[in-house]
Amino acid sequence: MSTKESAVTWIGKPIVDPVIRPHHIAKAMDVTVETVHRWRKARPSKLPPCDVVLSRETMGWRRSTLVAAGIDIPLPGEKEPVGIPQAA
């Protein structure tokens, strides 16, 4: 098991593609959560559409979705390879 896989676990099993919520993006990019919400609602959007719905008010992205869009949010214990969203 690699360091990246062991960094985040759920019931003792590694999570390879964790859910990233707006506050994770805000912290990684040193912006406010409101800024992340504006990026998500902008037309054209600076973030991909949310692909995980946890509740009526809680949405997020799989890490692989953000990486495919050029936004690399680090897992806990990783360095900070973060891409800044660009207008499409």
C-alpha positions as CSV (number, residue, x, y, z in Angstrom):
1,M,0.0,0.0,0.0
2,S,1.4,3.4,-1.0
3,T,1.6,6.4,1.2
4,K,-1.1,8.2,-0.8
5,E,-3.5,5.2,-0.4
6,S,-2.8,4.9,3.4
7,A,-3.2,8.7,4.0
8,V,-7.0,8.5,4.0
9,T,-8.9,5.5,5.3
10,W,-12.5,4.6,6.1
11,I,-13.1,1.7,8.5
12,G,-9.5,0.6,8.0
13,K,-9.7,0.5,4.2
14,P,-7.9,3.0,2.0
15,I,-9.9,5.5,0.0
16,V,-8.3,5.9,-3.3
17,D,-10.7,8.5,-4.8
18,P,-12.0,10.6,-1.8
19,V,-14.8,13.1,-2.0
20,I,-13.6,16.7,-2.0
21,R,-16.0,19.3,-0.6
22,P,-15.8,23.1,-1.3
23,H,-14.1,23.8,2.0
24,H,-11.2,21.4,1.0
25,I,-10.7,23.4,-2.2
26,A,-10.9,26.7,-0.3
27,K,-8.3,25.6,2.2
28,A,-5.9,24.2,-0.5
29,M,-6.2,27.3,-2.7
30,D,-6.2,29.8,0.2
31,V,-9.5,31.3,-0.7
32,T,-12.9,31.5,1.1
33,V,-15.7,29.0,0.6
34,E,-17.8,31.7,-0.9
35,T,-15.2,32.1,-3.6
36,V,-15.4,28.4,-4.4
37,H,-19.2,28.7,-4.6
38,R,-18.8,31.6,-7.0
39,W,-16.4,29.6,-9.2
40,R,-18.9,26.7,-9.2
41,K,-21.8,29.0,-10.2
42,A,-19.9,31.1,-12.8
43,R,-20.8,30.8,-16.4
44,P,-18.6,29.3,-17.8
45,S,-17.9,27.5,-14.6
46,K,-14.3,27.4,-13.3
47,L,-15.0,24.1,-11.7
48,P,-16.5,20.9,-13.1
49,P,-20.1,19.9,-12.2
50,C,-20.4,18.3,-8.8
51,D,-20.5,14.5,-9.2
52,V,-21.2,13.5,-5.5
53,V,-24.4,14.5,-3.7
54,L,-24.3,13.7,0.0
55,S,-27.5,15.5,1.0
56,R,-29.8,18.2,-0.4
57,E,-27.3,20.9,0.6
58,T,-24.0,19.0,0.6
59,M,-22.2,18.3,-2.7
60,G,-18.7,17.6,-3.7
61,W,-16.4,16.1,-6.3
62,R,-14.4,12.9,-6.6
63,R,-10.7,13.8,-6.5
64,S,-10.3,12.2,-10.0
65,T,-12.9,14.6,-11.4
66,L,-11.0,17.6,-10.2
67,V,-7.6,16.2,-11.3
68,A,-9.1,15.6,-14.8
69,A,-10.2,19.3,-14.8
70,G,-6.6,20.4,-13.9
71,I,-7.2,21.0,-10.1
72,D,-5.1,18.7,-8.0
73,I,-6.2,18.9,-4.3
74,P,-3.6,17.1,-2.1
75,L,-4.6,14.4,0.3
76,P,-3.6,14.8,3.9
77,G,0.1,14.4,4.3
78,E,0.9,15.3,0.6
79,K,2.6,18.4,-0.7
80,E,0.4,21.0,-2.4
81,P,0.1,20.4,-6.2
82,V,-2.9,22.7,-6.7
83,G,-4.0,24.1,-10.0
84,I,-5.9,27.4,-10.2
85,P,-9.2,27.1,-12.0
86,Q,-9.3,28.9,-15.3
87,A,-12.4,30.0,-17.2
88,A,-13.2,27.4,-19.9
